[in-house]
Amino acid sequence: MAISHWPENERPREKLILRGASALSDAELLAIFLRTGLPGITAIDLARTLLTQFGGLGALLSADHKAFCSAKGVGTAKFVQLKASLELTRRYLQEQLEDQPVFTSPEKVSDYLSVQMRDYKREVFMMLLLDSKHQLLDTHELFQGTLDAASVHPREVVARALRMNAAAVIVAHNHPSGLAEPSQADIDITRRLKLALDLVDIRLLDHFVIGRGQVVSLAQRGKL
């Protein structure tokens, strides 16, 4: 049965208007993006097939052009629309951070970092540099590759913070495996960075570990 023949409160678009986007499943949200299905297949059925084929929403959103277009029912036009939508989301979240004190909005910091970093194929170490009112001064990707105590140099973090006249710093890195659980190396790096920044009177406010669909704050874990 075509979606247009469904009860109005079960159609994804009408359901979104009546109850908000958070009330929709991944398949329903994806169906709205797809707009149409295939002959004999509704947009929701196509969405469910795609989610199963890619192994979930995160994998679908992070698929490259070739992998995405290899799926039946989508192509370059949908790939371009999807990447544009993701970039709009990232820029919106960054704009939100720039408009208010960052440290009073840990949820928005978490949302921004998750969108920014969750789909990186390699580990990336990022700094958020803040002024004395915890307004965002700059974001900077400092290291790439496998992060351990030897690859993260506190002097480079301190140098960047001093160059921007930052009063506080938030750091983050991603786990390409998708698991956000901090390792002992992550905890050790955090403590070394905090000691180095304390020497120049700059506060390390938090260290976020970004997984796929999960963000862990070391400050909230009491590891700072």
N, C-alpha and C positions, 0 to 999 in steps of 0.2 A: 504494500500500500504506500502510495506517495505521501511524503511528509505533510503536504498541503491538505490531505484528507484526515490527518490525525486530529484529536481534540485540541483546541487552541492552546490550552495550558500545558500540553505536552510537546508542542513545537519549540525547537530550541530558541528561535528568535523571540517569539512571544514570551517564552519562559524567562528569558534574560530580561526583557522589559518589565515583566511583572515581579520577578524575584531577585534580579541582580545576577551578574556574571558568576559570582561565587557559587550559585545554586546549580550550575551546570557541570556535568561530567566532562572529562577530557574529550571524549568522543563528541559530545554535543557542541563544545566550543570549537573543535576542529571542523565539525560539519558546517558551522556558520562561516568559517573561513573558506571552506571548499565551495560552498554555495550550492553546488549540484553534485549528484552522484553519477552513476553510469546507467546505461539501459538495464532496467530491472533491478537496480541497486540504489537505495537511497543514500543521501549524503552521509547520514549517520552510519549506515552499514559500511560505506567506503572508509569513513573515519576509523571505525573499529578495525577494519582490515589493515589499514596503514599502521595503526598503533601496535597491532600484533606483529606485523611484518618487521617493523623497526625495533620492537622490543620496548616500547613506551614513548611517552611524549618527549622526554629529554633527548633521546636518541634521534627521534624524528626532527626535532627543531635544530639539532646540531649536525644533521646530515649534510654532506657536501653536495654540489650540484649534480654530479654523476649519480650518486647513490639515490638522491631524492627523485630524480627524473626516471630512474629505472623502475619505480613503482607504478603500477597501473592506475590511471585516473588523475595523475598530476604531471606537471611538466615545468618548463622554464618559467612560464608566466607566474605560476603559483610559487615557485622557488624564490623568484625575485620579490613577490609580495610578502612572503614569509620573512625573508631577511630584512626587508624594509620595516616590517612591523616590529621585529626584534630590536632593530637599531633605534626606532622611535621610542620604544620602551626604555632602552638604556639611556638615551638622552633625556627623557622625561625624569627618570630617577636621579640622574646627575644634577639636573636643574633643581630638583627638590632639595638635594643636599646643599647646593650653593645658596639657597634662599633662607637657610636657618642654621642655628648651631647644631653641628653634626652630633656631638656627644649626647645631646638630649633626645636624639632620634635613632637609637641603635637599630630599630626595626628597618628604618629607611636605609641605613648604612648596609645592613645585611641584605636587603632587597637589591640595592645597587650592585654590591659586590657579587651577589649570586648571578645576576643577569650578565655582568661584565666578564666573569671568570669561569663560570661553570662548564663551558664547552671548550675551553682551551685544551689542545691535545698534549701540551707540555706543561710542566709546573712553571708557574709565574709568581714572582714575589712583587707585591704592589704596596705602595705607600700612599696614605692620605695625609696631607700636611695641613695643619690647622693653625689659626691664629689664637691669640689669647682669649677670644670669645668663643673659640671652637667653631668658627666659621671656616669653610673649606677654602684653602689657598690654592691647592694643586693636587692632582693625582699623578703618580709616576710609577711605571713598571721598571723595577730596578734590576731584577735578575730573571733569567730563564734557564730551564734545565732542572735536573734533579737537585732538590734543595736539601742540604745538610749543613752541619755546623761549619764545614770548611768552605761552602760556596756562598754563604751569606756573610758579607763583611760588614760588621757594625760601623767601621769608619766611613763607609760609603753612605750608609743610612744617616749617620750623624752629619756628614758633609752636606748631603742634600737638604736636610732639615735646617742647617745653619744658613745655607745659601738662600733659602726661601724665608728666612727669619721666622720659622715656625715655633710656636710655643708648645705644641703637642703633636703627636703622631699616632695614627692607627695603621697597623700593617696587616696584610692578608696574603695568603697564598692558596692555590687550588690543589686538589688531589684529582688528577685525571682519571683515577680508578673509579671515582664517584663516591667513595667513602670519605666522610668528613672527619672521622675520628682522629684527633691529634696523636702524633707519634711522640716518643720520647725525644727525638731530634727536634720536633716542633717546639716542645716545651723548653728544651735547652737553648734553642735559638732565641726564643722570647726572653728568657732571663738574661742572656748576653746583651741583647739589644736594649733591654731596660737599664742595665747597669751602665752601658755606654752613653745612653741618652741622659741618664741622671747626672752624669759628670758635667754636662753642659746645660743643665737645668731645663731640659725638655722632657715632657711627660710622655710616656708610652701608655696610651689609654686602653688599647686592646690589640689582640692578634686574632683575626678570624681565619678559620680553615674552611674552604669552600668545597663542598662535594656537589653531586648532582641531586638537587632537591633538598639539600640540607646544608646549614651553615652552623659552625660551632664557634662560640666565643670563648677564648681562653680566660678572659677576665671573669666571665660568669662561672667558669669552672674553678676559679680560685688559683689559676696557674700563672698569674701575672706578678 
